[in-house]
Amino acid sequence: MASSYNSYKTKSRQEKALAEAFTKVHTTQESLNLLRDLLTPKELEEFGRRFEIARLLSTSELSYEDIAMKMKTSTTTVTRVALWLNNGCGGYKKALE
């Protein structure tokens, strides 16, 4: 089945190199190590929260308000994740498979 998502077009050589770096790690620990080297602890926590929000949006019947309360974030963040989950490039959905 063909994807109905648009592929993200890199804006720079650096973006492409970063994406290629993720293809070089093979284990969860290697991924964690790369993420920790790239991100601050707060950024890593926030991105983890966004991914969990995407999982909850995909697998539960919880309302945006319930997800926001559960994740201790704003409904704006939940709405933003839902927008990219449903209308983005398909990255969340692929990662959640």
Phi, psi and omega in degrees: 000129181286146179286142177264010181265152173275139176282138177291134178259119181300145181259352181201165175297325181294319177299316180297318179297321178296314179298319179295327178299323180292336177282347183271343179267142188239343182241164177300318181296319177298321177296315178299318180298315179297312180300318181293326178288330181277324191245155171286162176304321179293319178297316179299317177298316181294317179293323174299319178297316179298319180294320177294322176299315178299319179297315180296319177298325183279331191240357183232169177259013182294146175285165177302319180296318179295319178295317179301316179295314181299320184267359180056053179219183181269158174294336176298318178295316179299316180297319179296317178297318179299322179299312181287328177298318186265337185229011182273213183265004178090005182297314178301311184298320179296315181292333181275350180297000000 
